[in-house]
Amino acid sequence: MKSQICWDYWVDFAKFFACFLVAIGHLIQGLVHAGLISKTNQAYLIFDGMVYLFHVPVFFFCSGYLYQKTALVNNLKSYRNNISKKFINLGVLYFTFSGITILLKIIFSDSVNTKFEDDIFTTLIFHPIAPYWFLYALFFLFLVCPTIQSIKSACFLLAISILLKILEIFEICLPYPVSYIQGNLIWFGSGIIFIRFNLARFMGWKIVLVSTLFIPVSLLVILQDSLNNAIRPLLTFCGILMSISFFFVASRQSWFPLEIMKNLSKWTIHIYVLHTIASATFRTILIKTDIHFFTVHIIVGIIASIAVPIAVGYFCQKFALLNFFFEPMKTIKSLKRLSGDKN
């Protein structure tokens, strides 16, 4: 591990913002599948089209940034140790909550929007379900990508990332699970390169203002139905830049609610893995009780997507066995320390 790490809270804030958009996106999609919002609703199409351009890529960028910041993977031993830790951290989350979601879809098949009719093993190993495919893809990115220490390795990473993205643009897609690397290495690698060369020093309000052009430009593209494979990566890059530049600059201002964001962002992983389960549960309850008001579903859905995971996370932190399913490596280290103290 690199010594004397100074934590960048703005990265956590950007991850929380992306997670919030993911939660809202899945909430609204759930209402569409339930027939409470029309699939042709213009506001829905604009929101869905816009946020899905960049919210998950922000996650990949931040993951690459933190990977380069906190790890040193430059030989076989460090690579093996890193992969072992990532397999535990990501694998426990992925298999636990993918399994729970699949189980709920099977048990309550008459109440869910999308029934599960595939083979469980094939789904978990080759075709991960939303939203947990991010954890699946992230592990494979760690599997193939070391941290970079030189300009030469940075150029190589950038070249490979761009090449894979170009192949995707021309619909030359690699087979699963390599396709997850192909589509997302460029965002993960951007985070690595961003911190390796300290590109944050260029962040300022001018960058924020320019990057927010993402909003009107993506709006125009979506309204004209001209979003294609070539334009999408450019807009995604602008969306990432908008997110990270805003939180980098704003978090250094006196008016920014720093402590509130710190408290919220520490529950990002809990919100990420639980928001669909929580919102789907409350949506089903409302529908079963014959409550179909859109406003009620939105309010209850947002509260369920954010507050319920935070409450569950707070409760689970009191018990190591339960917290293991959210923070496996942290729990293992805590138990080892406790065991060492007793000895």
C-alpha positions in Angstrom: 0.0 0.0 0.0 1.1 3.5 -0.7 2.0 5.4 2.5 0.6 8.7 3.8 -2.6 8.6 1.7 -4.6 11.8 1.9 -8.2 10.8 1.2 -10.1 12.6 -1.5 -13.7 13.0 -0.3 -14.8 14.5 -3.6 -14.4 11.0 -5.2 -16.8 9.6 -2.5 -19.2 12.4 -3.3 -19.1 11.7 -7.0 -19.7 8.0 -6.3 -22.7 8.8 -4.1 -24.1 11.1 -6.8 -23.8 8.4 -9.4 -25.3 5.8 -7.0 -28.3 8.2 -6.4 -28.9 8.5 -10.1 -28.7 4.7 -10.5 -31.2 4.2 -7.7 -33.6 6.8 -9.2 -33.1 5.3 -12.7 -34.1 1.8 -11.5 -37.0 3.2 -9.5 -38.5 5.0 -12.5 -37.8 1.9 -14.7 -39.7 -0.2 -12.2 -42.7 2.2 -12.4 -42.6 1.9 -16.2 -42.6 -1.9 -16.1 -45.4 -1.7 -13.6 -47.5 0.4 -16.0 -47.5 3.5 -13.8 -45.5 5.5 -16.3 -45.8 5.2 -20.1 -42.9 3.8 -22.0 -43.3 6.7 -24.4 -43.4 9.4 -21.8 -41.1 12.2 -23.0 -39.8 13.1 -19.6 -39.0 9.5 -18.8 -37.2 9.0 -22.1 -35.1 12.2 -21.6 -34.1 11.3 -18.0 -33.4 7.7 -18.8 -31.4 8.5 -21.9 -29.4 11.2 -20.1 -28.4 9.5 -16.8 -27.6 6.2 -18.5 -25.0 8.0 -20.5 -22.7 8.6 -17.5 -23.8 7.4 -14.1 -22.2 4.0 -14.1 -19.1 5.2 -16.0 -18.6 7.7 -13.1 -18.4 4.6 -10.8 -15.7 3.1 -13.1 -13.8 6.3 -13.2 -13.8 6.6 -9.4 -12.9 3.0 -9.0 -9.9 3.4 -11.2 -8.9 6.6 -9.4 -9.0 4.9 -6.0 -7.2 1.8 -7.3 -4.3 3.9 -8.5 -4.3 6.0 -5.4 -4.4 3.2 -2.8 -2.7 0.2 -4.4 0.7 -0.7 -5.9 0.3 -3.6 -8.4 3.5 -4.0 -10.3 4.7 -7.6 -9.7 3.2 -11.1 -9.4 3.0 -11.0 -5.6 1.2 -7.7 -5.4 -1.1 -8.7 -8.3 -2.0 -12.0 -6.5 -2.7 -10.2 -3.3 -4.8 -7.5 -5.0 -6.9 -10.0 -6.9 -7.5 -12.1 -3.8 -8.8 -9.1 -1.9 -10.9 -7.9 -4.8 -12.4 -11.4 -5.3 -13.5 -11.4 -1.7 -14.7 -7.8 -1.5 -16.6 -7.9 -4.9 -17.4 -11.5 -4.9 -19.2 -11.6 -1.6 -21.3 -8.6 -2.6 -22.0 -9.9 -6.1 -23.0 -13.4 -5.2 -24.9 -12.5 -2.1 -27.1 -9.8 -3.5 -27.5 -11.3 -7.0 -28.6 -14.5 -5.2 -31.1 -12.7 -3.0 -32.5 -10.8 -6.0 -32.9 -14.0 -8.1 -34.4 -15.8 -5.1 -37.0 -13.1 -4.6 -37.9 -13.0 -8.3 -38.5 -16.8 -8.1 -40.5 -16.8 -4.9 -42.6 -13.8 -5.7 -42.8 -14.4 -9.5 -46.4 -13.2 -9.5 -45.6 -9.8 -8.0 -42.3 -8.8 -9.7 -42.1 -6.8 -13.0 -39.6 -9.1 -14.6 -39.7 -12.8 -13.8 -36.6 -14.9 -13.6 -36.7 -17.7 -16.1 -33.0 -18.4 -16.8 -30.5 -20.8 -15.4 -29.1 -19.5 -12.1 -25.5 -20.7 -12.6 -25.3 -19.3 -16.2 -26.7 -16.0 -15.0 -24.3 -15.6 -12.1 -21.2 -16.7 -14.1 -21.8 -15.3 -17.5 -24.8 -12.9 -17.6 -25.0 -10.8 -14.4 -28.2 -9.1 -13.6 -28.8 -5.4 -12.9 -27.5 -3.6 -11.0 -24.8 -6.1 -9.9 -23.2 -6.4 -13.3 -21.0 -3.4 -12.2 -19.3 -5.6 -9.5 -18.8 -8.3 -12.0 -17.3 -6.0 -14.6 -15.1 -4.3 -12.0 -13.5 -7.5 -10.9 -12.4 -8.3 -14.5 -11.0 -4.8 -14.9 -8.8 -5.4 -11.8 -7.9 -8.8 -13.2 -6.4 -7.3 -16.4 -5.2 -3.8 -15.3 -2.2 -3.1 -13.1 -1.5 0.3 -11.6 0.7 2.5 -13.8 4.1 3.9 -12.9 5.4 5.5 -16.1 4.3 7.5 -19.1 4.9 4.5 -21.3 2.5 2.3 -19.3 0.0 5.1 -19.3 0.1 5.5 -23.0 -0.2 1.8 -23.5 -3.3 1.7 -21.2 -4.9 4.6 -23.0 -4.2 3.1 -26.5 -5.7 -0.3 -25.5 -8.7 1.4 -24.0 -9.4 3.5 -27.0 -8.9 0.6 -29.4 -11.4 -1.6 -27.5 -13.9 1.3 -27.4 -13.5 1.9 -31.2 -14.2 -1.8 -31.8 -17.3 -1.5 -29.7 -18.4 1.6 -31.7 -18.1 -0.4 -34.9 -20.1 -3.2 -33.2 -17.1 -5.6 -33.1 -17.9 -6.9 -29.7 -15.8 -9.4 -27.8 -17.4 -12.4 -26.1 -18.6 -12.5 -22.5 -17.1 -11.7 -20.0 -14.4 -9.9 -22.0 -17.0 -7.5 -23.4 -17.3 -5.9 -20.0 -13.7 -5.0 -20.1 -14.0 -3.8 -23.7 -16.8 -1.4 -22.9 -15.6 0.0 -19.5 -11.8 -0.1 -19.5 -11.6 3.4 -21.0 -13.5 4.9 -18.0 -11.6 2.8 -15.4 -8.3 3.7 -17.1 -9.3 7.4 -17.2 -9.5 7.4 -13.4 -6.1 5.7 -13.2 -4.5 8.3 -15.6 -6.3 11.2 -13.9 -4.6 10.6 -10.6 -1.3 9.3 -11.9 -0.7 12.6 -13.6 -2.5 14.8 -11.1 -4.9 16.2 -13.6 -7.0 17.5 -10.7 -4.8 20.5 -10.7 -6.6 21.7 -13.8 -10.0 21.5 -12.1 -11.8 24.8 -11.7 -15.1 26.5 -12.2 -14.3 27.0 -15.9 -14.1 23.3 -16.4 -17.3 22.8 -14.4 -19.2 25.4 -16.6 -17.8 23.9 -19.9 -18.6 20.3 -18.9 -22.2 21.2 -18.0 -22.7 21.7 -21.7 -23.3 17.9 -21.4 -26.8 18.6 -20.3 -28.1 20.7 -23.2 -26.1 18.8 -25.8 -27.3 15.3 -24.6 -30.8 16.7 -24.3 -30.7 17.9 -27.9 -29.3 14.6 -29.1 -31.9 12.6 -27.3 -34.8 14.7 -28.5 -33.6 14.4 -32.1 -33.1 10.7 -31.6 -29.6 10.9 -32.9 -27.8 9.2 -30.1 -25.5 6.6 -31.7 -22.4 4.5 -30.9 -20.0 7.2 -32.0 -21.6 10.1 -30.1 -22.3 8.1 -26.9 -18.6 7.8 -25.6 -18.1 11.6 -26.2 -21.2 12.5 -24.1 -20.2 9.9 -21.5 -16.8 11.5 -21.1 -18.5 15.0 -20.7 -20.9 13.5 -18.1 -18.0 12.1 -16.1 -16.1 15.4 -16.3 -19.2 17.3 -15.2 -19.6 15.1 -12.2 -16.1 14.9 -10.9 -15.2 18.6 -11.6 -18.3 19.8 -9.8 -17.6 17.8 -6.6 -13.9 18.6 -6.8 -14.5 22.3 -6.9 -17.7 22.6 -4.9 -16.5 20.5 -2.0 -13.8 23.1 -1.4 -16.3 25.9 -1.0 -17.7 27.1 2.4 -21.3 26.7 1.3 -20.9 23.0 0.4 -22.5 20.7 3.0 -19.3 18.7 3.6 -20.3 16.8 6.7 -23.7 15.9 5.4 -22.1 14.5 2.2 -19.5 12.6 4.2 -22.2 11.0 6.2 -24.3 10.1 3.2 -21.4 8.9 1.0 -20.2 6.3 3.5 -23.5 4.4 2.8 -23.0 4.3 -1.0 -22.3 0.6 -1.3 -25.3 -0.3 0.9 -27.6 1.9 -1.3 -26.1 0.4 -4.4 -26.7 -3.3 -3.5 -30.1 -2.8 -1.7 -31.9 0.0 -3.6 -33.7 -2.3 -6.1 -34.7 -4.8 -3.5 -36.1 -2.0 -1.2 -37.9 0.0 -3.9 -39.4 -3.1 -5.5 -40.7 -4.3 -2.1 -42.4 -1.0 -1.3 -43.8 -0.7 -4.9 -45.3 -4.1 -4.6 -46.9 -3.3 -1.3 -48.4 -0.1 -2.7 -49.8 -1.8 -5.7 -51.2 -4.7 -3.6 -53.0 -2.1 -1.5 -54.4 -0.5 -4.6 -52.3 2.7 -4.4 -51.4 3.7 -7.9 -50.7 7.4 -7.5 -47.5 8.3 -9.3 -46.4 10.9 -6.8 -46.9 8.5 -3.9 -44.8 5.9 -5.6 -42.0 8.3 -6.4 -41.8 9.7 -2.8 -42.0 6.3 -1.2 -39.7 4.8 -3.8 -37.0 7.4 -3.2 -37.2 7.0 0.6 -37.1 3.3 0.3 -34.1 3.4 -2.1 -32.0 5.6 0.1 -33.3 5.4 3.7 -33.9 1.7 3.9 -30.3 0.7 2.8 -28.8 3.2 5.2 -30.9 1.8 8.1 -30.0 -1.7 7.2 -26.3 -0.8 6.9 -26.4 1.0 10.3 -27.9 -2.1 11.9 -25.5 -4.5 10.2 -22.5 -2.6 11.4 -23.4 -3.6 14.9 -22.9 -7.3 14.0 -19.7 -8.5 12.3 -21.4 -11.5 10.8 -24.0 -9.3 9.0 -21.5 -6.5 8.1 -19.4 -9.1 6.4 -21.8 -9.2 3.5 -21.3 -5.5 2.9 -17.7 -4.9 3.9 -16.1 -8.4 3.8 -12.4 -7.4 3.9 -12.9 -4.7 6.5 -14.8 -7.2 8.7 -12.1 -9.9 8.3 -9.4 -7.3 9.3 -11.4 -6.2 12.3 -11.9 -9.8 13.5 -8.2 -10.5 13.0 -7.3 -7.4 15.1 -9.7 -8.5 17.8 -8.3 -12.0 17.8 -4.8 -10.6 18.1 -5.8 -8.4 21.0 -7.2 -11.3 22.8 -4.0 -13.3 22.3 
